[in-house]
Amino acid sequence: MRVAPVLAALAALSGSPLCAAALEAGWEYVTAGSTIKLAHAKSGARLTMPQVSYGTGSQQQAITAQADASLTTALWRVEPAAGALRGEPVACGAQVRLVNSDTDHSLHSHAGYKSPISGGQEVSGFDGRDGGDMWVVECDGRADLWRREAPVYFKHRDTKRYLQSLPSKRYRQPIDGHQE
């Protein structure tokens, strides 16, 4: 089952995403080494790593979606699996690792740990690198390359589950209001 797509937003120096119409020639695509913010298409909440550990499950760093677009914890570096040189556009279908710019933790998942609110598959920030960090970029439509500002899906390579955020599932203290 597909879930709401995540939208790739260019992380401008001002912290505000550029609109699709403002993308200049040569800057249309997410590239190897890009630092981006990812927003949930329906709620607009940004994928973030609030630097709070899960109290259950893997006890790794929590990954949430949060409305504040200015947070630096919402910046992610795109590291393709192999073969891509820095600056090359990321192909649809490519495997990537998303690394939090503040912490150098990878967006991670694995079977066996349930998320604390919904009971779905846990997604965490992992301080290391392994196969649980790899995500397949699935583009909407017939695109060959991951276009900035265009909806994309992230499918976990090992478990085949999609990254999703649930606006109806929100944390309380210490990350009050963050979406699971």
VENWO-V662780 format. One record per residue. RES is the residue in one letter. PSI is psi as a letter, one per 20 degrees, with the letter a starting at -180 (999 if undefined). Layout:
RES:PSI / RES:PSI
This chain:
M:p / R:q / V:r / A:p / P:q / V:q / L:p / A:p / A:p / L:p / A:n / A:q / L:h / S:i / G:i / S:q / P:q / L:q / C:q / A:h / A:h / A:i / L:p / E:q / A:p / G:i / W:j / E:i / Y:q / V:p / T:r / A:p / G:i / S:q / T:p / I:r / K:q / L:p / A:p / H:p / A:h / K:g / S:h / G:i / A:q / R:q / L:p / T:r / M:n / P:j / Q:l / V:p / S:q / Y:p / G:i / T:a / G:c / S:i / Q:j / Q:a / Q:p / A:q / I:p / T:r / A:p / Q:q / A:h / D:o / A:i / S:i / L:p / T:i / T:i / A:j / L:p / W:p / R:p / V:o / E:o / P:q / A:g / A:q / G:i / A:p / L:q / R:p / G:i / E:p / P:q / V:p / A:q / C:p / G:i / A:q / Q:p / V:q / R:p / L:o / V:p / N:p / S:h / D:h / T:i / D:j / H:q / S:q / L:p / H:q / S:r / H:q / A:q / G:i / Y:p / K:q / S:q / P:h / I:g / S:h / G:j / G:a / Q:p / E:q / V:p / S:r / G:o / F:p / D:m / G:a / R:p / D:a / G:h / G:i / D:i / M:p / W:q / V:p / V:o / E:o / C:q / D:q / G:b / R:k / A:q / D:h / L:q / W:o / R:p / R:q / E:i / A:q / P:p / V:q / Y:q / F:o / K:p / H:p / R:g / D:g / T:i / K:j / R:q / Y:q / L:p / Q:r / S:q / L:n / P:h / S:i / K:o / R:q / Y:q / R:b / Q:q / P:j / I:l / D:p / G:i / H:p / Q:q / E:999
